Amino acid sequence: MLLPSGLRDLIQNNPENDLLMLDVRPSVLYAKSHIRGALNMCVPTTLQRRATFTLDKFQKVLETETEQAKFASWAKVKYLIIYNNTSSERDLVPVSNMFEKFMHEGFGGRRCLLKGGFLAFSAAFPSYMHFETPKPPKILNPPTRGSQPRLPVTITAAPVPGGTKLGSKDLVALN
């Protein structure tokens, strides 16, 4: 297990492309805050265990092309760091499944589980955290000149487990 101070040292003393940090917490928690540079890999354990769920499929779970490209460099990184909220002993089975996927596909770097997880690292090193800035909600159907005031309908992007987000373009407001 890697101590929070050890991860801080790795971040400080290595180029970013030497590290692949995977945050396996639910995407709702990741969206609120995460360790800068980490990718959210919220994949159910049942899928992780399947031999057919390869690293290519893990990569497709990621939302943006930038995140997918960063994940695609897994074979070249020196350190693979995985963390969840607390990274306790009971968390070892799902994390072991993920480490096994990388080993099976030829990962030769150092595998690290962050001791104490996100909670321990964020408490010790808050300057290394990324906090999501809330976006103001879109207001649909604002009152027009001369019309009766209406209650606004607000729609915000809602994170969904698995890394998929539904936003205002996916929803229809009925008035």
N, C-alpha and C positions, 0 to 999 in steps of 0.2 A: 504494500500500500504506500502511496505517495502522500507525504504530509503536505498541508497547505503551504508551508514555507518552501518546501521542495518544488511545488508547482510555480510559486512566485519566482524562484530562482531559475527554473527552466524558461519561463516567459521572458525574464530579464536578460538571460545569457545566451539565448538561441534565436536565430531568425524564425519568423512566424511560420515559414514553410517547413521547418523541422518538427513542428508540433501539429497533431490532429487531436483536437479536444471535442469529445462528443458528450453532449448534455442529453441524458436519456430521461429527463423529467417530462411530465406532460407539457404539451406545447403552450398551454395557458400560462404555466409558471415560467417557461422560457421566455415568452413574450413580455412578461413583466420585467424580468431581469435575468441576466446570465453572465458568465465569465466572458470578457471580451475575446473574440476570436473563436468561440465555441460554436459548433453546429448542433441544431436540435435533431436528435435521432429518436423520436418517440414512436417506437414500433412495438406492437404487442408481443409478449413472450412467445405466444403460440406461433407467430410468424417467424420469429428469430430461430426457433427450434427446427423449422422445416429445412431440409437439405436443399430444396429448390429455391429457397429465399436467399439468393446470393448477394454479394456486396454490390453488384450492379443494381439489384432491386432496392437495396438500402439507399443507394445513390438517388434513385428516382423518387424516393420519398421526400427528398429535399425540395424546397419551394422555388429557389432561384437558380439560374444558370451559374452564377458566381459560387453559390454554396455547392452545387453539384461538381463544379470544376475543382474546388478545394478538396472535396471528399475524394474525387478521382485520383488525387495525388497520394493516396494512403500508402502505396507501396514504397514511396520515396522518403516518407517521414521517419525521423529517428525515434519519436515518442508518440505513442497512442495513449491518450488519457481519456478515461471514461468516468463520468460522475453522475450521480442523481442527487436527491435532496440531502441524504445523510450518508450514503455509501457505507452502510453497516454490514455486519456479517450476514444478515438475512438477505441482503441484496446481491450476494455473490453468484447465485445461480443464473439470473438473467444476464448479468454482466459477463460471466464466464461463457455463456452462449455466444455473446457478441465477440469476445476475444477469440473464441474458437473459429468463428467465421473468418476472421483476419488471418489467423495462423494457417487454416486450411488453404487459403488462397495465396500463401507465401509471404506474409508479413514477417520481416526479420528484425524490426526495431524493438524497443523496450515497451512493454505493456504496463500501464499504471492505472490503478483504481485510486481516486482521490479520497484519502481518509477523512471522514467527516462530511464529505460531499460538498455540495453547494453552500449549505448553511455554515459550515466551518470556514470555508474559504472566504465567503462574502463578509463574515463577521471580522475576520483577521485582515483582509485586504480589500476594503471597499473601493479603492481607487482602480482596481482591476475589473470592476463590474460595468456592464452596459445596462442602462435602465431605459426602457421604452418610454418615449414621450407620448402621452395620450394625445390623440388627434381629436379636434373638435367634431362633434357629430354633425352629419349633414341634416339640414332641416328641409323636409319636403313640404310642399303645399303651403308656402307662406301666404298670408292674406294679401289680396290685391287691393288697389285703391277703390274705396267705396264698398268693399265687401265686408261681411261680418267677420270679426276675428275668429280664427279657428285654432284649436290646439294643434301645435306642430307635431308631425310624425318624425321621430328621429331614428336613424339607422346608423349603427356603427359596425365596423368589421368584427366578426365574432370568430376567434380561433376555435378550431375543431381538432380533437386529438388525431394524430397522424400527420400533422403538419399542413393540413388543408385549411384555408381560411375562406369564409364566405363573407363577401362584402356587399355594399349597397347595390352593385350591378346584378347580384345574384338574387336579390329580393324584390318583391313587388309590393308597393304600398297601396293599400286600398283606402279610399276616402269616402 
